[in-house]
Each structure stands twice: as structure tokens, then as C-alpha cells.
Amino acid sequence: MNITTASIDQIDNMTQLREAVDQLDTELIELFRLRFACMDAAARIKQDRGAVRDEKRKAEVLANVKSLSQKAAIPAPTMAAIWEMLVETSISYEMQKWDQRRK
């Protein structure tokens, strides 16, 4: 099922709507899996453990999310909070992967 705003607008019952939400959740998990694969790659590429936490990059990512959220007309403060947790989790994950690779 290719879910679009137009296809959502055509849904007229909760069963179909829940199926669409479940499909989107599946797609989101796959995107998160790919994002964490990027953290695996970063742990492989970065030579210095101190480079794992990059506050400048974190600020850039959060600013991008706020801007994208505003353009998408979805709650930017909430999305920023979600991404704050995502970025911190990603840093922790990458740190663990960095350490594992260099044991």
C-alpha cells in the first residue's frame, strides 16, 4: 500500500485507518533501522572516540528537524523533542559500537 495524504483522505473507516497507521509504523521502523546502520558506519569511520559526540552536528540536526516540521505543518516542538531523544540514543549506540570495534 502506497500511503499518501490523498489516500488517507479517501479512508472512511477506522479499520482502514488503523491499517494505514500500522503500515506507516512499519515503514518508520525500517527508516530507523537504516538510520542506526548509519551510526554503525560512523563508528567504523570515526577514528577518535571523542568525535562520536558532536554538539555542533547535533544542533544542526535539531534545527533541520524543526524547520522540516514547520514546513510540514506538524508540531515542531514535539518533533524536536523526539529527535533530541533519537540523537542522544544514536550517540549512545554509536559509542557502544565504536568501543566494540576497538576491543
PyMOL commands that set and color helices and strands:
alter all, ss='L'
color gray80, all
select helices_A, chain A and resi 5-10+14-45+49-51+55-71+76-101
alter helices_A, ss='H'
color red, helices_A
deselect
rebuild
show_as cartoon
